[in-house]
């Protein structure tokens, strides 16, 4: 497991405040979970619609599944962000009815920019897709893995 650190490269005094089981998920694990969720293998469509309804939690408007946008009966965009200490992650899935793009960005040095990084990745791939349909067939069962300086880890899959 990657150790979280701050801007001065000092290890966090990270203390887990959750009792019980601790989960350590890779970018590929998160990708698989999101794909299974969207193919209704985890819960059915009605439950996903219910869990994607926005609620106001003391001024913080969100749903249990993060931000989920629907067009008719299809999820067109799903974004979920989370952080603890200097760990930070964003998972995003885009479905325009023809192409599906899933982006997972994880870091152990939080700069609150994983959303910006995922936007840049989406923009780069959108440009390439508009020129020619792009299919990423690289490492680990059609996954593209990149490691960035300062602890960023990315899994990106185009279907």
Secondary structure as UniProt FT lines:
FT   TURN            7..8
FT   HELIX           27..38
FT   TURN            39..40
FT   HELIX           45..51
FT   STRAND          55..57
FT   TURN            58..59
FT   STRAND          60..63
FT   TURN            64..65
FT   STRAND          66..71
FT   TURN            72..73
FT   STRAND          74..84
FT   TURN            85..86
FT   STRAND          87..95
FT   STRAND          100..107
FT   HELIX           114..131
FT   HELIX           139..142
FT   STRAND          144..148
FT   HELIX           149..151
FT   STRAND          152..158
//
